[in-house]
């Protein structure tokens, strides 16, 4: 069985970038300076994942406080509400308050915003291994306070996602659905627009999608449940909540080797839960190393 490595989600900032964030928050450096620091940090990250020979990796999202803000701060009619806890962790996010799904702002250019370092949404990389990252539409709504008809809001978000895909010319997109939805029919048009990797929480359950286009990959805890809905199934196996380095990926995947020709191996959560020094070492465990 061919193992294909994938690292997704927010990557922990270095101590240097954390200090730069502190200066920016205190007004000691401006938006252009913090953006330059983020670009420099991203370059270091991309060098690391190349050295580790990862097949796929997302934007490390160094310029965002949480995974929801790229959307919450890009669309008219969405504001940031109070702090909310992310699952049973010590990580918090600002709960989006969705009054309506309005126009999409400029996601490509440098521009100042409240509550976050400046845009663009992504600090892009020209690489076949690079994946753009978007929070799952279902999970975004589950983590938000929504006013009005939830179906209209969901479809409105889908239209904005399609605009983002077209505006940025996205060829490969990772969508993260951590809150275990069962209906993925909202992604039918998105699957037609780009090669889509879907990371889900829990098991697939009664998995439902519309349209003939499959996801490129669906990555979760049980590849058997959703293999028929994607080209390459995946499994979350690199523990992002433990500081132990030596994940023996090859041994863990052996029970699946007779049932699948290819399998994507990914992290269980964002590495942002780990100290940076541990995360940097853990990147090399995707290929079975230490």
C-alpha positions, 0 to 999 in steps of 0.5 A: 500500500502506498502511504501519502502524507498530509499535514493540515491546520494551524501550525504553532508559531515560533517564539520570535513570531509570538513576540512579533504578534505581541508587539503588533497587538500593542501597536509597536509594529504596523500591519506591513511589518507583521505581514513580513514576519508572517511571510518569513515564518511561512518560508521556514515552515515550507522549507521544513515540510519539504525537508520532511518530504511531505506529499501535501500540506496546507497553509500554516495559517500563521496570520490567523488566530483561529480557523474561522476568522478567514471567513468571518472577516471576509464576508459582509454580515458576519461579525466576531462575538464572544470567546468560545471553547474549541471542543474539550481543549484549552483553545478558544475562538471568537464565535462568529455571529452571522446576521446574513451572508453578504458580499465577499471582500478582497481576499487576495490583497493586503488590507487592514482588518479589525481583530486580526493581522492584515489580509490576504487570507493566504500567504500562497506557495506555488507547489503541487503539494500546497493545499488551500484551507477552509473551515467546513461549512457545516462546522462553521455554522455549528461554531457560530451564532446564526440568525435567520434560515440556516439553509439559506445561510449554508447555501450562501456560504457555499456560494462565497466558497466558490467565489474564493476558489475562482478568485484565487484559482484554487487547484487543491483545497482542504476543508476541515469539518471537525464537528461530525456532520453527516450531510455533505451534499453542500460540497457537490459544486465545490467538488466540481470546481476544485480537487477537494480534500475533506477532513472529518471528525468522528466516523462517517455515519450515514454519509451523503453527497450530491453530484457525480464528482467524488472528493479527492480524499476523505480523511477521518477515523474509519476509511471503510465508511467513505472509501466509495465517496473519494478517490483516495481514502485517508486516516488521521493517525499522527497524534497532534495532542501528544508530545511523543515523537515516534509514531510508527505509521507503517506498523499502524497502517499494516491492518489496512494494507490488504484492503487499499492500494493507496491511503493518506495518513494525516494528523488528528488535529492541528499541530497548534496544540503542540510546542513548536519544537515538538511539532517540528520533530513530529513532521518527520514521523509522517514517513515513519521516521522520528 
